């Protein structure tokens, strides 16, 4: 009994937003303590993991001869169970505050349409990371709480969370999800479209880091004020294989971006047409809250505002909204028990097909 009481005193509560591009971990009373790319570097000869997170990202595109950098998650779900398990264990250990004997509980985000098999894979990965108690919660609901939507608010709020691999639309009222929709479409699709355009039409192969840099510093979701503005894209000539570079203009790049952003906007619009009248009235008054790393794309709020003809507001630090919403749950234990989706009787019978 005494040991059990002591264990409760040293329990560390964590929130984990395990994303396609980035893993975020927040610890109760310490806010966000880890923000690293969801990447693993592996030696292909020995199958040994040589780096995780930021260290693996810095190797990407510049790997040694036998090293390959991989993303163990795709579209917001586990694609490689073994790598996800090792990566999560590494991140949890890095985020911990005390000694190795500290008992941990964690709440993880998940997509609204995640399958039982995919959910079980996340739970297994968390168990392998030596987390004693695991809760799972819908990403859209967590993002809403992280964007300061109050659990007791009876009027509906609409949250559009744009991640690297997914777009999640959730309508929240009185601390629960009234309607949701997830699409495996996100800001990484812009990177991939840019890479494809340069390879096919400009004869230049660029890496992931270059594509991300162009997106962050040059690309806008709205038509460019100066279509002739230029940026130099460096990479490898497709035909000769030699180092090369081409000049991109804002006018050339915009249609590539707009093609992806319009698909995201269509997902939002289609979801809003499925709402009940009273909820639709609330959304008309309140508009849309944008969260997720994709909300940082320049002009995306204005694009959505024009597309759906509603107010669109970007949450403060939108990329941290989900993980901050998750960590808030430990201050509301009854709400956490109510909103967590740990259907263990089903999940225990779900096979995880990702084992190597």
C-alpha positions in Angstrom: 0.0 0.0 0.0 2.8 2.4 0.9 4.7 1.6 -2.3 1.5 2.2 -4.3 0.9 5.6 -2.7 4.6 6.5 -3.3 4.3 5.5 -7.0 1.3 7.9 -7.4 3.4 10.7 -6.1 6.1 10.3 -8.7 3.9 9.6 -11.7 4.8 11.7 -14.7 2.0 12.7 -17.0 2.8 13.2 -20.6 0.9 14.2 -23.8 2.2 12.8 -27.0 1.3 14.0 -30.5 2.9 11.5 -32.7 2.7 13.0 -36.2 3.7 12.1 -39.7 6.4 14.8 -39.7 6.9 15.8 -36.1 6.6 14.3 -32.7 5.6 16.6 -29.9 5.7 15.7 -26.2 4.4 17.9 -23.4 4.8 17.2 -19.7 2.3 18.3 -17.0 3.5 21.6 -15.5 6.3 21.9 -18.0 4.5 22.6 -21.3 6.1 21.3 -24.6 9.5 19.6 -23.8 10.2 17.8 -27.1 9.6 18.9 -30.7 11.5 16.7 -33.1 11.0 15.3 -36.6 9.4 11.8 -36.7 12.4 10.3 -38.4 14.8 7.3 -37.8 18.2 6.8 -39.4 19.2 3.1 -39.9 22.3 1.3 -40.9 21.1 -1.0 -43.7 23.9 -3.4 -43.3 23.4 -4.1 -39.6 19.7 -2.9 -39.2 20.9 -0.8 -36.3 19.3 2.5 -35.5 21.9 5.2 -35.5 19.9 8.4 -34.9 16.4 9.6 -34.1 14.5 12.9 -34.6 16.5 16.0 -35.2 19.8 14.1 -35.5 18.2 11.9 -38.2 16.7 14.9 -40.0 20.2 16.5 -40.3 21.4 13.3 -42.0 18.5 13.3 -44.5 19.6 13.7 -48.1 23.3 13.6 -46.9 23.4 10.1 -45.4 26.5 8.0 -45.3 26.9 5.1 -47.7 25.1 2.5 -45.6 22.6 4.9 -43.8 19.0 5.5 -44.8 16.6 7.9 -43.1 13.0 6.7 -42.8 9.7 8.1 -41.6 8.0 5.3 -39.5 4.5 7.1 -39.7 2.5 7.8 -42.8 -0.8 9.6 -43.1 -0.9 10.0 -39.3 -0.7 6.3 -38.6 2.0 3.7 -37.9 3.6 2.4 -41.1 6.6 0.6 -39.5 5.8 -0.7 -36.1 9.3 -1.6 -35.0 10.8 1.8 -35.9 7.8 3.6 -34.4 8.3 1.6 -31.2 12.0 2.5 -30.9 11.5 6.1 -31.9 8.7 6.7 -29.3 10.8 5.0 -26.6 13.7 7.3 -27.4 11.6 10.4 -27.3 9.8 9.5 -24.1 13.1 8.8 -22.4 14.5 12.1 -23.6 11.4 14.0 -22.4 11.3 12.5 -18.9 12.2 14.6 -15.8 13.2 12.1 -13.2 15.0 8.8 -12.9 14.3 5.7 -14.8 12.0 4.4 -12.1 9.4 7.2 -12.5 6.0 5.8 -13.5 4.4 7.4 -16.5 1.0 7.9 -17.8 0.3 9.4 -21.2 -2.5 10.6 -23.5 -1.9 10.1 -27.2 -3.7 11.8 -30.1 -5.3 9.7 -32.9 -7.3 10.4 -36.1 -11.0 10.2 -35.9 -11.2 7.4 -38.5 -8.3 5.3 -37.2 -8.9 1.6 -37.5 -8.6 -0.7 -34.5 -5.5 -2.2 -35.9 -3.9 1.2 -36.3 -5.0 2.2 -32.8 -3.6 -1.0 -31.4 -0.2 -0.3 -33.1 -0.1 3.0 -31.3 -0.9 1.5 -28.0 1.7 -1.2 -28.4 4.3 1.3 -29.2 3.4 3.3 -26.1 3.6 0.2 -24.0 7.1 -0.6 -25.4 8.1 2.9 -24.3 7.4 1.9 -20.7 4.3 4.0 -20.3 2.2 2.5 -17.5 -1.2 3.9 -18.4 -2.1 5.0 -21.9 -5.2 7.1 -22.9 -6.1 7.8 -26.5 -8.0 10.8 -27.7 -9.3 12.2 -31.0 -6.9 14.7 -32.5 -9.7 17.2 -33.4 -11.0 17.3 -29.8 -7.5 17.7 -28.4 -6.8 20.5 -30.9 -10.0 22.3 -29.8 -9.1 22.2 -26.2 -5.6 23.4 -27.0 -7.0 26.3 -29.0 -9.0 27.3 -25.8 -12.4 25.9 -26.7 -14.0 25.3 -23.3 -15.2 21.7 -22.6 -18.5 23.1 -21.1 -19.4 25.3 -24.0 -22.7 24.1 -25.5 -22.3 26.1 -28.7 -20.4 24.3 -31.4 -16.9 25.1 -32.6 -15.3 23.9 -35.8 -11.6 23.0 -35.8 -9.6 22.3 -38.9 -6.3 20.7 -38.0 -3.9 20.6 -41.0 -0.9 18.3 -40.4 1.9 17.0 -42.6 0.0 13.9 -43.7 -3.6 14.5 -42.7 -6.4 17.1 -42.5 -8.8 16.6 -39.7 -12.1 18.5 -39.4 -13.8 18.3 -36.0 -17.0 20.0 -34.8 -16.9 20.1 -31.0 -19.8 20.9 -28.6 -20.0 20.4 -24.8 -16.6 18.6 -24.7 -17.4 16.0 -27.3 -17.1 15.5 -31.0 -20.4 16.1 -32.8 -19.0 15.5 -36.2 -15.6 14.7 -37.7 -13.8 13.8 -40.9 -10.2 12.9 -41.6 -8.5 12.9 -45.0 -4.9 11.6 -45.7 -4.0 14.9 -47.2 -1.7 17.5 -45.7 1.1 20.0 -46.1 3.6 17.3 -47.1 1.6 16.9 -50.3 2.7 20.4 -51.3 6.3 19.3 -50.9 5.8 16.2 -53.0 4.0 18.2 -55.7 6.9 20.6 -55.8 9.4 17.8 -56.1 7.4 16.2 -58.9 7.1 19.5 -60.8 10.8 20.3 -60.7 11.7 16.8 -61.8 9.3 16.5 -64.6 9.2 20.1 -65.9 12.6 21.6 -64.9 14.8 18.5 -64.9 16.0 19.0 -61.4 15.8 16.6 -58.5 15.6 18.3 -55.1 15.7 16.8 -51.6 13.1 16.9 -48.8 15.0 19.6 -46.9 15.1 21.9 -50.0 11.4 21.3 -50.7 10.4 22.2 -47.1 12.6 25.3 -47.2 10.9 26.5 -50.4 7.5 25.9 -48.9 8.2 27.8 -45.7 10.0 30.8 -47.2 8.6 31.3 -50.7 5.2 29.7 -51.1 1.8 31.3 -50.3 -1.7 29.8 -50.5 -3.0 33.1 -52.0 -2.0 34.5 -55.4 1.4 36.1 -55.2 1.6 39.9 -55.2 4.7 39.7 -57.4 4.5 36.7 -59.8 8.0 37.5 -61.0 9.6 37.0 -57.5 12.3 34.4 -57.7 14.0 31.8 -55.7 16.9 29.5 -56.6 16.3 25.8 -56.2 19.4 23.7 -56.0 19.7 20.0 -56.5 20.8 17.4 -59.1 20.3 17.6 -62.8 18.1 14.6 -63.8 19.8 13.9 -67.1 23.5 14.5 -66.3 23.4 13.8 -62.6 25.6 16.8 -62.0 24.9 19.4 -59.3 22.6 22.1 -60.7 20.1 24.8 -59.9 17.0 26.4 -61.5 15.2 29.7 -60.8 11.6 29.4 -59.8 9.1 32.2 -59.9 6.2 32.8 -57.6 3.9 32.6 -60.6 5.2 29.2 -61.6 4.9 27.7 -58.1 1.5 29.1 -57.1 -0.7 26.7 -59.2 1.2 23.7 -57.7 0.3 24.9 -54.2 -3.2 26.0 -55.0 -3.9 22.5 -56.4 -3.3 21.0 -52.9 -4.8 23.8 -50.8 -8.0 23.7 -52.9 -8.4 20.0 -52.1 -8.0 20.8 -48.4 -10.6 23.6 -48.6 -13.0 21.2 -50.4 -12.7 18.7 -47.5 -13.6 21.5 -45.1 -16.5 22.7 -47.2 -17.9 19.2 -47.7 -17.8 18.5 -44.0 -19.6 21.7 -43.2 -22.5 20.7 -45.4 -23.1 17.6 -43.3 -23.9 19.5 -40.0 -27.2 19.8 -38.3 -28.9 23.2 -38.5 -28.3 24.4 -35.0 -24.6 23.4 -35.2 -24.3 25.1 -38.6 -25.8 28.3 -37.1 -23.1 28.2 -34.4 -20.3 27.8 -37.0 -21.7 30.6 -39.1 -21.4 32.9 -36.1 -18.0 31.6 -34.9 -16.2 30.6 -38.0 -13.3 28.1 -38.2 -10.3 27.6 -36.0 -7.2 26.5 -37.8 -4.6 24.4 -36.0 -1.7 22.1 -36.9 1.6 22.8 -38.6 -0.1 23.3 -42.0 -1.9 26.4 -40.5 1.5 28.1 -40.7 1.4 28.1 -44.5 1.4 31.7 -45.5 -2.1 32.9 -46.6 -4.0 29.6 -45.9 -6.4 31.3 -43.6 -7.3 33.9 -46.3 -7.7 31.2 -48.9 -10.1 29.2 -46.7 -12.0 32.4 -45.8 -12.6 33.1 -49.5 -13.4 29.5 -50.3 -16.0 28.8 -47.6 -17.1 32.3 -47.0 -16.7 32.1 -43.2 -14.4 33.7 -40.7 -11.2 31.7 -40.3 -8.8 32.3 -37.3 -5.4 30.7 -36.9 -4.9 29.5 -33.3 -2.0 30.8 -31.3 1.0 28.5 -32.0 -1.2 26.2 -34.1 1.4 23.5 -34.3 1.2 23.0 -30.5 -2.6 23.1 -30.2 -3.1 19.3 -30.1 -0.4 18.5 -27.6 -1.4 21.3 -25.3 -5.0 20.1 -25.5 -3.9 16.6 -24.6 -1.9 17.7 -21.6 -4.9 19.8 -20.3 -6.7 16.5 -19.9 -4.8 15.6 -16.8 -6.4 18.6 -15.0 -9.8 17.1 -16.0 -9.6 13.4 -15.1 -13.4 12.8 -15.4 -13.4 14.4 -18.9 -10.3 12.4 -19.9 -12.0 9.1 -18.9 -15.1 10.2 -20.9 -13.4 11.3 -24.1 -10.6 8.6 -24.2 -11.1 5.9 -26.8 -9.4 2.8 -25.4 -11.8 0.1 -26.5 -9.5 -2.6 -25.0 -11.9 -5.5 -25.6 -11.7 -4.8 -29.3 -8.1 -3.6 -29.5 -6.7 -6.7 -27.7 -8.0 -8.8 -30.6 -6.6 -6.5 -33.2 -3.4 -7.9 -34.7 -0.6 -5.5 -35.5 0.8 -6.4 -38.9 3.8 -4.1 -38.8 6.3 -6.3 -36.9 9.4 -6.9 -38.9 
